[in-house]
Amino acid sequence: MKNHMLLANTKVSLPEKVRWIIGCSGFPYAVLMFSGVIMYYFTDVLGIGAAAAGTLLLVARIWDGINDPMMGAIVDRTYTRWGKCRPYILAGGILMAIFVVLLFTNPGIVSEGGKLAWAYFTYIGFGMSYTVFAMSMKVFPTRLTQDRHEITALSSLSFIGTSICSAFAALSLMPFITKFAGEEGNMARGYSGVSLVAGGLLLVTAVILATIRERDFEAAEGNKKEKAPIVDSIKALLRNRPFLGFSIATAIVYIGYYLAASTLMYYCIYNLGNADYYTPLTFVDYGTPIVAALAIPPLTKKFGKRNIVIAAFMGIALGYGLRYLTGDRNVVIMVGLATIAGISIGFWNVIFTPLSLDCALYTEYQTGLKVDALFVTAFTLLTKVASGVAGAVLGFILDGVGYVQNAAEQTELVLRTLRICATIGAAAAAIVALVIFILTYTLKDEDLERMNHELHALGIAPGIEE
């Protein structure tokens, strides 16, 4: 049987890096719809109650978070002639493309109960497909190289691709929805039309990503590594204090961030008085992180990953906190502060996968268990649950303060609540996360380098290239 992998010492070539960037650029459009406008779509376009939609997001994301570590364990135990990740990247990309179209297309269901059931099916289906695709993609750099700095560089390149596509999505999403909606303003048709664009991008880029061949590290090690029992792997993960603190801090940040992102459409329409504000604010939120992606490799070498994360939390708190204090009355100041927060979030998003792998290295050094995929995917469990919690909280809050779907205006209580959710909530979450991270994450880059070299000397790990 022909092995479709490359030799372990094969360096990552420039054409592979180009395909990596392109391949990582296709899914953010669908993800923006899945996370950014889904709450508004459920309530004001599909016609589901706010509380019911919030509950849906919570249930679906909890399940989605639970199956992340399951997917990580599967990837860790997969060995095919195409590699560990490539089969899942291709299958997951195809399924995501199908489900994003189904999610934003009502097949003619009239009753609210039927709409809710369809929303559960398509939302959970997309989430599980995204898990198959994204979790494999996060581990993919470790299947191309064992150089920790190269892995960080690949994560940065990946974020460049996602940021470019996210910026395009932010600029074009509302204009595309309006175009597909037509002169009669059929928003259901508008969202369905855009989902076809998102699905097409997913299909093309997933195929491109799957053309990158993995390295056969197992063959280089003589297949001498035994697969760790799942129970032992989970125990090792739960005993990793830096990882637990890092994950909890991330979950808290994401609760605040996703609460703000889910509120943004409502906030622009009712507080700022114009839905067109959604485009520039989303653009700086999704587009400016490319600055972080370009700056991460040299900055991490100079200051270390831990200090970059601390600075990122402080930037998030500053950007959202000052927006609350200024009241978003000046467009230039509002967009400027959103840019600060967007770049800070970019630093965090680029660094969290390398940090997860650092935590996995720490566990390998302590126990001898190599479970990179489990650490990467387990980390996302709390983040996905956090996004579900944010959606549920927003749904219950809107229902509790008396939000009225498609109303010309809302009460003062609703407006004040939307402002808090869109700004100060994210700042407060970042401050709490900063304290937790400082107290629990004690791993230093120089110590991790020493661990990696010692493992290499013992013949346990492939090591890093000089």
Contacts in CASP RR format, 6 or more apart in sequence:
PFRMAT RR
TARGET T0000
AUTHOR 0000-0000-0000
METHOD contacts of the structure
MODEL  1
MKNHMLLANTKVSLPEKVRWIIGCSGFPYAVLMFSGVIMYYFTDVLGIGA
AAAGTLLLVARIWDGINDPMMGAIVDRTYTRWGKCRPYILAGGILMAIFV
VLLFTNPGIVSEGGKLAWAYFTYIGFGMSYTVFAMSMKVFPTRLTQDRHE
ITALSSLSFIGTSICSAFAALSLMPFITKFAGEEGNMARGYSGVSLVAGG
LLLVTAVILATIRERDFEAAEGNKKEKAPIVDSIKALLRNRPFLGFSIAT
AIVYIGYYLAASTLMYYCIYNLGNADYYTPLTFVDYGTPIVAALAIPPLT
KKFGKRNIVIAAFMGIALGYGLRYLTGDRNVVIMVGLATIAGISIGFWNV
IFTPLSLDCALYTEYQTGLKVDALFVTAFTLLTKVASGVAGAVLGFILDG
VGYVQNAAEQTELVLRTLRICATIGAAAAAIVALVIFILTYTLKDEDLER
MNHELHALGIAPGIEE
1 81 0 8 1.000
2 81 0 8 1.000
3 81 0 8 1.000
3 216 0 8 1.000
3 219 0 8 1.000
4 81 0 8 1.000
4 82 0 8 1.000
4 83 0 8 1.000
4 213 0 8 1.000
5 81 0 8 1.000
5 82 0 8 1.000
5 83 0 8 1.000
5 213 0 8 1.000
5 214 0 8 1.000
5 215 0 8 1.000
5 216 0 8 1.000
5 219 0 8 1.000
6 213 0 8 1.000
6 214 0 8 1.000
6 215 0 8 1.000
6 216 0 8 1.000
7 215 0 8 1.000
7 216 0 8 1.000
7 220 0 8 1.000
8 215 0 8 1.000
8 216 0 8 1.000
8 217 0 8 1.000
8 219 0 8 1.000
8 220 0 8 1.000
8 462 0 8 1.000
9 215 0 8 1.000
9 220 0 8 1.000
10 215 0 8 1.000
11 145 0 8 1.000
11 465 0 8 1.000
12 144 0 8 1.000
12 145 0 8 1.000
12 150 0 8 1.000
12 154 0 8 1.000
16 144 0 8 1.000
16 212 0 8 1.000
17 154 0 8 1.000
17 157 0 8 1.000
19 208 0 8 1.000
19 209 0 8 1.000
19 211 0 8 1.000
19 212 0 8 1.000
20 154 0 8 1.000
20 157 0 8 1.000
20 158 0 8 1.000
20 209 0 8 1.000
20 212 0 8 1.000
21 157 0 8 1.000
21 158 0 8 1.000
21 160 0 8 1.000
21 161 0 8 1.000
22 161 0 8 1.000
22 205 0 8 1.000
22 208 0 8 1.000
22 209 0 8 1.000
23 161 0 8 1.000
23 205 0 8 1.000
23 206 0 8 1.000
23 208 0 8 1.000
23 209 0 8 1.000
24 137 0 8 1.000
24 157 0 8 1.000
24 158 0 8 1.000
24 159 0 8 1.000
24 161 0 8 1.000
24 162 0 8 1.000
24 205 0 8 1.000
24 209 0 8 1.000
25 161 0 8 1.000
25 162 0 8 1.000
25 164 0 8 1.000
25 165 0 8 1.000
25 201 0 8 1.000
25 205 0 8 1.000
26 162 0 8 1.000
26 165 0 8 1.000
26 201 0 8 1.000
26 202 0 8 1.000
26 204 0 8 1.000
26 205 0 8 1.000
26 206 0 8 1.000
27 93 0 8 1.000
27 96 0 8 1.000
27 130 0 8 1.000
27 133 0 8 1.000
27 134 0 8 1.000
27 162 0 8 1.000
27 165 0 8 1.000
27 201 0 8 1.000
27 202 0 8 1.000
27 205 0 8 1.000
27 206 0 8 1.000
28 162 0 8 1.000
28 163 0 8 1.000
28 165 0 8 1.000
28 166 0 8 1.000
28 169 0 8 1.000
28 286 0 8 1.000
29 165 0 8 1.000
29 166 0 8 1.000
29 168 0 8 1.000
29 169 0 8 1.000
29 173 0 8 1.000
29 197 0 8 1.000
29 198 0 8 1.000
29 199 0 8 1.000
29 201 0 8 1.000
29 202 0 8 1.000
30 96 0 8 1.000
30 97 0 8 1.000
30 100 0 8 1.000
30 126 0 8 1.000
30 195 0 8 1.000
30 198 0 8 1.000
30 199 0 8 1.000
30 201 0 8 1.000
30 202 0 8 1.000
31 130 0 8 1.000
32 166 0 8 1.000
32 169 0 8 1.000
32 170 0 8 1.000
32 173 0 8 1.000
32 282 0 8 1.000
32 286 0 8 1.000
33 41 0 8 1.000
33 100 0 8 1.000
33 103 0 8 1.000
33 104 0 8 1.000
33 173 0 8 1.000
33 191 0 8 1.000
33 194 0 8 1.000
33 195 0 8 1.000
33 198 0 8 1.000
34 100 0 8 1.000
34 103 0 8 1.000
34 123 0 8 1.000
34 126 0 8 1.000
34 127 0 8 1.000
34 130 0 8 1.000
35 258 0 8 1.000
35 261 0 8 1.000
35 262 0 8 1.000
35 387 0 8 1.000
36 261 0 8 1.000
36 262 0 8 1.000
36 264 0 8 1.000
36 265 0 8 1.000
36 282 0 8 1.000
37 173 0 8 1.000
37 191 0 8 1.000
37 265 0 8 1.000
38 57 0 8 1.000
38 103 0 8 1.000
38 123 0 8 1.000
38 262 0 8 1.000
39 53 0 8 1.000
39 54 0 8 1.000
39 57 0 8 1.000
39 262 0 8 1.000
39 265 0 8 1.000
39 391 0 8 1.000
39 394 0 8 1.000
39 395 0 8 1.000
40 265 0 8 1.000
40 266 0 8 1.000
41 104 0 8 1.000
41 191 0 8 1.000
42 48 0 8 1.000
42 49 0 8 1.000
42 53 0 8 1.000
42 56 0 8 1.000
42 119 0 8 1.000
43 49 0 8 1.000
43 50 0 8 1.000
43 53 0 8 1.000
43 398 0 8 1.000
43 405 0 8 1.000
44 187 0 8 1.000
44 405 0 8 1.000
44 406 0 8 1.000
45 187 0 8 1.000
45 188 0 8 1.000
45 191 0 8 1.000
46 106 0 8 1.000
46 115 0 8 1.000
46 119 0 8 1.000
46 188 0 8 1.000
47 112 0 8 1.000
47 115 0 8 1.000
47 405 0 8 1.000
48 56 0 8 1.000
48 112 0 8 1.000
48 115 0 8 1.000
48 116 0 8 1.000
48 119 0 8 1.000
49 112 0 8 1.000
49 399 0 8 1.000
49 405 0 8 1.000
50 394 0 8 1.000
50 395 0 8 1.000
50 396 0 8 1.000
50 398 0 8 1.000
50 399 0 8 1.000
50 403 0 8 1.000
50 405 0 8 1.000
51 395 0 8 1.000
51 396 0 8 1.000
51 398 0 8 1.000
51 399 0 8 1.000
52 112 0 8 1.000
52 116 0 8 1.000
53 119 0 8 1.000
53 395 0 8 1.000
54 388 0 8 1.000
54 391 0 8 1.000
54 392 0 8 1.000
54 394 0 8 1.000
54 395 0 8 1.000
54 396 0 8 1.000
55 392 0 8 1.000
56 116 0 8 1.000
56 119 0 8 1.000
56 120 0 8 1.000
56 123 0 8 1.000
57 123 0 8 1.000
57 387 0 8 1.000
57 388 0 8 1.000
57 390 0 8 1.000
57 391 0 8 1.000
57 392 0 8 1.000
58 388 0 8 1.000
58 389 0 8 1.000
58 391 0 8 1.000
58 392 0 8 1.000
59 120 0 8 1.000
60 120 0 8 1.000
60 123 0 8 1.000
60 124 0 8 1.000
60 127 0 8 1.000
60 388 0 8 1.000
61 384 0 8 1.000
61 385 0 8 1.000
61 387 0 8 1.000
61 388 0 8 1.000
61 389 0 8 1.000
62 384 0 8 1.000
62 385 0 8 1.000
62 388 0 8 1.000
63 124 0 8 1.000
64 124 0 8 1.000
64 127 0 8 1.000
64 128 0 8 1.000
64 130 0 8 1.000
64 131 0 8 1.000
64 384 0 8 1.000
65 131 0 8 1.000
65 380 0 8 1.000
65 381 0 8 1.000
65 382 0 8 1.000
65 384 0 8 1.000
65 385 0 8 1.000
66 381 0 8 1.000
67 128 0 8 1.000
67 131 0 8 1.000
68 131 0 8 1.000
68 135 0 8 1.000
68 377 0 8 1.000
68 378 0 8 1.000
68 380 0 8 1.000
68 381 0 8 1.000
68 384 0 8 1.000
69 234 0 8 1.000
69 374 0 8 1.000
69 377 0 8 1.000
69 378 0 8 1.000
69 381 0 8 1.000
71 88 0 8 1.000
71 131 0 8 1.000
71 132 0 8 1.000
71 135 0 8 1.000
71 136 0 8 1.000
71 373 0 8 1.000
71 377 0 8 1.000
72 135 0 8 1.000
72 139 0 8 1.000
72 373 0 8 1.000
72 374 0 8 1.000
72 376 0 8 1.000
72 377 0 8 1.000
72 378 0 8 1.000
73 230 0 8 1.000
73 233 0 8 1.000
73 371 0 8 1.000
73 373 0 8 1.000
73 374 0 8 1.000
75 84 0 8 1.000
75 85 0 8 1.000
75 88 0 8 1.000
75 135 0 8 1.000
75 136 0 8 1.000
75 139 0 8 1.000
75 373 0 8 1.000
75 377 0 8 1.000
76 84 0 8 1.000
76 227 0 8 1.000
76 233 0 8 1.000
76 371 0 8 1.000
76 372 0 8 1.000
76 373 0 8 1.000
76 374 0 8 1.000
77 227 0 8 1.000
78 84 0 8 1.000
78 87 0 8 1.000
78 88 0 8 1.000
79 218 0 8 1.000
80 87 0 8 1.000
82 214 0 8 1.000
83 143 0 8 1.000
83 214 0 8 1.000
83 216 0 8 1.000
84 136 0 8 1.000
84 139 0 8 1.000
84 143 0 8 1.000
84 214 0 8 1.000
84 373 0 8 1.000
85 136 0 8 1.000
85 137 0 8 1.000
85 139 0 8 1.000
85 140 0 8 1.000
85 143 0 8 1.000
85 214 0 8 1.000
86 136 0 8 1.000
86 210 0 8 1.000
86 212 0 8 1.000
86 213 0 8 1.000
86 214 0 8 1.000
88 132 0 8 1.000
88 133 0 8 1.000
88 135 0 8 1.000
88 136 0 8 1.000
89 133 0 8 1.000
89 136 0 8 1.000
89 137 0 8 1.000
89 140 0 8 1.000
89 206 0 8 1.000
89 209 0 8 1.000
89 210 0 8 1.000
90 206 0 8 1.000
90 207 0 8 1.000
90 210 0 8 1.000
91 132 0 8 1.000
92 129 0 8 1.000
92 130 0 8 1.000
92 132 0 8 1.000
92 133 0 8 1.000
92 136 0 8 1.000
92 206 0 8 1.000
93 129 0 8 1.000
93 132 0 8 1.000
93 133 0 8 1.000
93 202 0 8 1.000
93 203 0 8 1.000
93 206 0 8 1.000
94 203 0 8 1.000
94 206 0 8 1.000
95 125 0 8 1.000
95 128 0 8 1.000
95 129 0 8 1.000
95 132 0 8 1.000
95 133 0 8 1.000
96 126 0 8 1.000
96 129 0 8 1.000
96 130 0 8 1.000
96 133 0 8 1.000
96 199 0 8 1.000
96 202 0 8 1.000
96 206 0 8 1.000
97 198 0 8 1.000
97 199 0 8 1.000
97 200 0 8 1.000
97 202 0 8 1.000
97 203 0 8 1.000
97 206 0 8 1.000
98 129 0 8 1.000
99 122 0 8 1.000
99 125 0 8 1.000
99 126 0 8 1.000
99 127 0 8 1.000
99 129 0 8 1.000
100 126 0 8 1.000
100 195 0 8 1.000
100 198 0 8 1.000
100 199 0 8 1.000
100 202 0 8 1.000
101 192 0 8 1.000
101 195 0 8 1.000
101 196 0 8 1.000
101 198 0 8 1.000
101 199 0 8 1.000
102 121 0 8 1.000
102 122 0 8 1.000
102 126 0 8 1.000
103 119 0 8 1.000
103 122 0 8 1.000
103 123 0 8 1.000
103 126 0 8 1.000
103 195 0 8 1.000
104 191 0 8 1.000
104 192 0 8 1.000
104 193 0 8 1.000
104 194 0 8 1.000
104 195 0 8 1.000
105 192 0 8 1.000
105 195 0 8 1.000
106 115 0 8 1.000
106 118 0 8 1.000
106 188 0 8 1.000
106 192 0 8 1.000
107 118 0 8 1.000
109 115 0 8 1.000
109 118 0 8 1.000
131 377 0 8 1.000
133 206 0 8 1.000
134 380 0 8 1.000
135 373 0 8 1.000
135 376 0 8 1.000
135 377 0 8 1.000
135 380 0 8 1.000
137 158 0 8 1.000
137 209 0 8 1.000
138 353 0 8 1.000
138 356 0 8 1.000
138 376 0 8 1.000
138 377 0 8 1.000
138 380 0 8 1.000
139 372 0 8 1.000
139 373 0 8 1.000
139 376 0 8 1.000
139 377 0 8 1.000
140 209 0 8 1.000
140 212 0 8 1.000
140 214 0 8 1.000
141 150 0 8 1.000
141 151 0 8 1.000
141 154 0 8 1.000
141 155 0 8 1.000
141 158 0 8 1.000
141 353 0 8 1.000
142 151 0 8 1.000
142 357 0 8 1.000
142 372 0 8 1.000
143 214 0 8 1.000
143 215 0 8 1.000
143 217 0 8 1.000
144 154 0 8 1.000
144 212 0 8 1.000
144 214 0 8 1.000
144 215 0 8 1.000
145 151 0 8 1.000
145 154 0 8 1.000
145 215 0 8 1.000
145 465 0 8 1.000
146 217 0 8 1.000
146 461 0 8 1.000
146 462 0 8 1.000
146 463 0 8 1.000
146 464 0 8 1.000
146 465 0 8 1.000
147 463 0 8 1.000
147 464 0 8 1.000
147 465 0 8 1.000
148 354 0 8 1.000
148 357 0 8 1.000
148 358 0 8 1.000
148 361 0 8 1.000
148 448 0 8 1.000
148 449 0 8 1.000
148 452 0 8 1.000
148 464 0 8 1.000
149 297 0 8 1.000
149 301 0 8 1.000
149 464 0 8 1.000
150 465 0 8 1.000
151 354 0 8 1.000
151 357 0 8 1.000
152 296 0 8 1.000
152 297 0 8 1.000
152 300 0 8 1.000
152 351 0 8 1.000
152 354 0 8 1.000
153 297 0 8 1.000
155 296 0 8 1.000
155 350 0 8 1.000
155 351 0 8 1.000
155 353 0 8 1.000
155 354 0 8 1.000
156 293 0 8 1.000
156 294 0 8 1.000
156 296 0 8 1.000
156 297 0 8 1.000
156 350 0 8 1.000
157 293 0 8 1.000
159 289 0 8 1.000
159 290 0 8 1.000
159 292 0 8 1.000
159 293 0 8 1.000
159 296 0 8 1.000
159 346 0 8 1.000
159 349 0 8 1.000
159 350 0 8 1.000
160 290 0 8 1.000
160 293 0 8 1.000
160 294 0 8 1.000
161 290 0 8 1.000
161 293 0 8 1.000
163 286 0 8 1.000
163 287 0 8 1.000
163 288 0 8 1.000
163 289 0 8 1.000
163 290 0 8 1.000
163 293 0 8 1.000
163 346 0 8 1.000
164 287 0 8 1.000
164 290 0 8 1.000
165 201 0 8 1.000
166 286 0 8 1.000
166 287 0 8 1.000
166 289 0 8 1.000
167 283 0 8 1.000
167 286 0 8 1.000
167 287 0 8 1.000
167 290 0 8 1.000
169 286 0 8 1.000
170 279 0 8 1.000
170 282 0 8 1.000
170 283 0 8 1.000
170 285 0 8 1.000
170 286 0 8 1.000
170 287 0 8 1.000
171 279 0 8 1.000
171 283 0 8 1.000
173 194 0 8 1.000
173 279 0 8 1.000
173 282 0 8 1.000
174 275 0 8 1.000
174 276 0 8 1.000
174 278 0 8 1.000
174 279 0 8 1.000
175 279 0 8 1.000
176 190 0 8 1.000
176 193 0 8 1.000
176 194 0 8 1.000
176 197 0 8 1.000
177 187 0 8 1.000
177 190 0 8 1.000
177 191 0 8 1.000
177 194 0 8 1.000
178 185 0 8 1.000
178 190 0 8 1.000
179 190 0 8 1.000
180 189 0 8 1.000
180 190 0 8 1.000
180 191 0 8 1.000
180 192 0 8 1.000
180 193 0 8 1.000
180 194 0 8 1.000
181 187 0 8 1.000
181 189 0 8 1.000
181 190 0 8 1.000
182 189 0 8 1.000
182 190 0 8 1.000
217 462 0 8 1.000
218 225 0 8 1.000
220 462 0 8 1.000
221 462 0 8 1.000
225 370 0 8 1.000
228 236 0 8 1.000
228 369 0 8 1.000
228 370 0 8 1.000
228 371 0 8 1.000
232 367 0 8 1.000
232 369 0 8 1.000
233 369 0 8 1.000
233 371 0 8 1.000
233 374 0 8 1.000
234 374 0 8 1.000
236 363 0 8 1.000
236 366 0 8 1.000
236 367 0 8 1.000
236 369 0 8 1.000
236 371 0 8 1.000
237 243 0 8 1.000
237 363 0 8 1.000
237 371 0 8 1.000
237 374 0 8 1.000
237 375 0 8 1.000
237 378 0 8 1.000
238 244 0 8 1.000
239 363 0 8 1.000
240 359 0 8 1.000
240 362 0 8 1.000
240 363 0 8 1.000
240 375 0 8 1.000
241 440 0 8 1.000
241 442 0 8 1.000
242 359 0 8 1.000
242 362 0 8 1.000
242 440 0 8 1.000
242 441 0 8 1.000
242 442 0 8 1.000
242 443 0 8 1.000
243 356 0 8 1.000
243 359 0 8 1.000
243 362 0 8 1.000
243 363 0 8 1.000
243 375 0 8 1.000
243 379 0 8 1.000
244 440 0 8 1.000
245 436 0 8 1.000
245 437 0 8 1.000
245 440 0 8 1.000
245 441 0 8 1.000
246 352 0 8 1.000
246 355 0 8 1.000
246 356 0 8 1.000
246 359 0 8 1.000
246 379 0 8 1.000
246 437 0 8 1.000
246 440 0 8 1.000
246 441 0 8 1.000
247 378 0 8 1.000
247 379 0 8 1.000
247 381 0 8 1.000
247 382 0 8 1.000
247 383 0 8 1.000
248 382 0 8 1.000
248 436 0 8 1.000
248 440 0 8 1.000
249 313 0 8 1.000
249 433 0 8 1.000
249 434 0 8 1.000
249 436 0 8 1.000
249 437 0 8 1.000
249 440 0 8 1.000
249 441 0 8 1.000
250 348 0 8 1.000
250 352 0 8 1.000
250 379 0 8 1.000
250 382 0 8 1.000
250 383 0 8 1.000
250 386 0 8 1.000
250 433 0 8 1.000
251 382 0 8 1.000
251 383 0 8 1.000
251 385 0 8 1.000
251 386 0 8 1.000
252 386 0 8 1.000
252 429 0 8 1.000
252 432 0 8 1.000
252 433 0 8 1.000
252 436 0 8 1.000
253 313 0 8 1.000
253 316 0 8 1.000
253 348 0 8 1.000
253 429 0 8 1.000
253 430 0 8 1.000
253 433 0 8 1.000
254 383 0 8 1.000
254 386 0 8 1.000
254 387 0 8 1.000
254 390 0 8 1.000
255 386 0 8 1.000
255 387 0 8 1.000
255 389 0 8 1.000
255 390 0 8 1.000
255 393 0 8 1.000
255 429 0 8 1.000
256 386 0 8 1.000
256 390 0 8 1.000
256 425 0 8 1.000
256 426 0 8 1.000
256 428 0 8 1.000
256 429 0 8 1.000
256 430 0 8 1.000
257 316 0 8 1.000
257 345 0 8 1.000
257 390 0 8 1.000
257 426 0 8 1.000
257 429 0 8 1.000
258 386 0 8 1.000
258 387 0 8 1.000
258 388 0 8 1.000
258 390 0 8 1.000
258 391 0 8 1.000
259 390 0 8 1.000
259 391 0 8 1.000
259 393 0 8 1.000
259 394 0 8 1.000
259 421 0 8 1.000
259 425 0 8 1.000
259 426 0 8 1.000
259 429 0 8 1.000
260 320 0 8 1.000
260 421 0 8 1.000
260 422 0 8 1.000
260 423 0 8 1.000
260 425 0 8 1.000
260 426 0 8 1.000
261 285 0 8 1.000
262 390 0 8 1.000
262 391 0 8 1.000
262 394 0 8 1.000
263 394 0 8 1.000
263 418 0 8 1.000
263 421 0 8 1.000
263 422 0 8 1.000
264 278 0 8 1.000
264 281 0 8 1.000
264 282 0 8 1.000
264 422 0 8 1.000
265 275 0 8 1.000
265 278 0 8 1.000
266 398 0 8 1.000
266 403 0 8 1.000
266 418 0 8 1.000
267 418 0 8 1.000
267 419 0 8 1.000
267 421 0 8 1.000
267 422 0 8 1.000
268 274 0 8 1.000
268 275 0 8 1.000
268 276 0 8 1.000
268 277 0 8 1.000
268 278 0 8 1.000
268 281 0 8 1.000
269 275 0 8 1.000
270 409 0 8 1.000
270 410 0 8 1.000
270 414 0 8 1.000
270 415 0 8 1.000
270 418 0 8 1.000
271 328 0 8 1.000
271 415 0 8 1.000
271 418 0 8 1.000
271 419 0 8 1.000
271 422 0 8 1.000
272 328 0 8 1.000
280 335 0 8 1.000
281 334 0 8 1.000
281 335 0 8 1.000
281 338 0 8 1.000
284 335 0 8 1.000
284 336 0 8 1.000
284 338 0 8 1.000
284 339 0 8 1.000
284 342 0 8 1.000
285 338 0 8 1.000
285 341 0 8 1.000
285 342 0 8 1.000
285 345 0 8 1.000
287 342 0 8 1.000
288 339 0 8 1.000
288 342 0 8 1.000
288 343 0 8 1.000
288 346 0 8 1.000
289 342 0 8 1.000
289 343 0 8 1.000
289 345 0 8 1.000
289 346 0 8 1.000
289 347 0 8 1.000
289 349 0 8 1.000
289 350 0 8 1.000
291 343 0 8 1.000
292 343 0 8 1.000
292 344 0 8 1.000
292 346 0 8 1.000
292 347 0 8 1.000
292 349 0 8 1.000
292 350 0 8 1.000
293 346 0 8 1.000
293 350 0 8 1.000
295 347 0 8 1.000
296 308 0 8 1.000
296 347 0 8 1.000
296 350 0 8 1.000
296 351 0 8 1.000
299 308 0 8 1.000
300 308 0 8 1.000
300 351 0 8 1.000
300 354 0 8 1.000
300 445 0 8 1.000
304 444 0 8 1.000
304 445 0 8 1.000
305 351 0 8 1.000
305 354 0 8 1.000
305 355 0 8 1.000
305 358 0 8 1.000
305 445 0 8 1.000
306 441 0 8 1.000
306 443 0 8 1.000
306 444 0 8 1.000
306 445 0 8 1.000
308 347 0 8 1.000
308 351 0 8 1.000
309 347 0 8 1.000
309 348 0 8 1.000
309 351 0 8 1.000
309 355 0 8 1.000
309 437 0 8 1.000
309 441 0 8 1.000
310 434 0 8 1.000
310 437 0 8 1.000
310 438 0 8 1.000
311 344 0 8 1.000
311 347 0 8 1.000
312 344 0 8 1.000
312 345 0 8 1.000
312 346 0 8 1.000
312 347 0 8 1.000
312 348 0 8 1.000
312 351 0 8 1.000
313 344 0 8 1.000
313 348 0 8 1.000
313 430 0 8 1.000
313 431 0 8 1.000
313 433 0 8 1.000
313 434 0 8 1.000
313 437 0 8 1.000
314 344 0 8 1.000
314 430 0 8 1.000
314 434 0 8 1.000
315 340 0 8 1.000
315 341 0 8 1.000
315 344 0 8 1.000
315 430 0 8 1.000
316 341 0 8 1.000
316 342 0 8 1.000
316 344 0 8 1.000
316 345 0 8 1.000
316 348 0 8 1.000
316 426 0 8 1.000
316 427 0 8 1.000
316 430 0 8 1.000
317 427 0 8 1.000
317 428 0 8 1.000
317 430 0 8 1.000
317 431 0 8 1.000
317 434 0 8 1.000
318 337 0 8 1.000
318 340 0 8 1.000
318 341 0 8 1.000
318 344 0 8 1.000
318 427 0 8 1.000
319 337 0 8 1.000
319 338 0 8 1.000
319 340 0 8 1.000
319 341 0 8 1.000
319 344 0 8 1.000
319 427 0 8 1.000
320 337 0 8 1.000
320 341 0 8 1.000
320 423 0 8 1.000
320 424 0 8 1.000
320 425 0 8 1.000
320 426 0 8 1.000
320 427 0 8 1.000
320 430 0 8 1.000
321 337 0 8 1.000
321 423 0 8 1.000
321 424 0 8 1.000
321 426 0 8 1.000
321 427 0 8 1.000
322 337 0 8 1.000
323 334 0 8 1.000
323 337 0 8 1.000
323 338 0 8 1.000
323 341 0 8 1.000
323 423 0 8 1.000
324 419 0 8 1.000
324 420 0 8 1.000
324 423 0 8 1.000
324 424 0 8 1.000
324 427 0 8 1.000
326 333 0 8 1.000
326 334 0 8 1.000
326 337 0 8 1.000
327 334 0 8 1.000
327 419 0 8 1.000
327 423 0 8 1.000
328 334 0 8 1.000
328 419 0 8 1.000
328 423 0 8 1.000
341 426 0 8 1.000
352 379 0 8 1.000
353 376 0 8 1.000
356 375 0 8 1.000
356 376 0 8 1.000
356 379 0 8 1.000
357 372 0 8 1.000
357 375 0 8 1.000
357 376 0 8 1.000
358 443 0 8 1.000
358 448 0 8 1.000
359 375 0 8 1.000
359 443 0 8 1.000
360 370 0 8 1.000
360 371 0 8 1.000
360 372 0 8 1.000
360 374 0 8 1.000
360 375 0 8 1.000
360 376 0 8 1.000
361 448 0 8 1.000
361 451 0 8 1.000
361 452 0 8 1.000
361 455 0 8 1.000
361 461 0 8 1.000
362 443 0 8 1.000
362 448 0 8 1.000
362 451 0 8 1.000
363 369 0 8 1.000
363 371 0 8 1.000
363 375 0 8 1.000
364 370 0 8 1.000
364 371 0 8 1.000
364 455 0 8 1.000
364 460 0 8 1.000
364 461 0 8 1.000
365 451 0 8 1.000
365 454 0 8 1.000
365 455 0 8 1.000
368 460 0 8 1.000
370 461 0 8 1.000
394 421 0 8 1.000
397 417 0 8 1.000
397 421 0 8 1.000
398 414 0 8 1.000
398 417 0 8 1.000
401 411 0 8 1.000
401 413 0 8 1.000
401 414 0 8 1.000
401 417 0 8 1.000
402 411 0 8 1.000
402 413 0 8 1.000
402 414 0 8 1.000
403 410 0 8 1.000
403 414 0 8 1.000
404 410 0 8 1.000
410 418 0 8 1.000
449 464 0 8 1.000
452 461 0 8 1.000
452 463 0 8 1.000
452 464 0 8 1.000
453 463 0 8 1.000
453 464 0 8 1.000
455 461 0 8 1.000
455 463 0 8 1.000
456 462 0 8 1.000
456 463 0 8 1.000
456 464 0 8 1.000
END
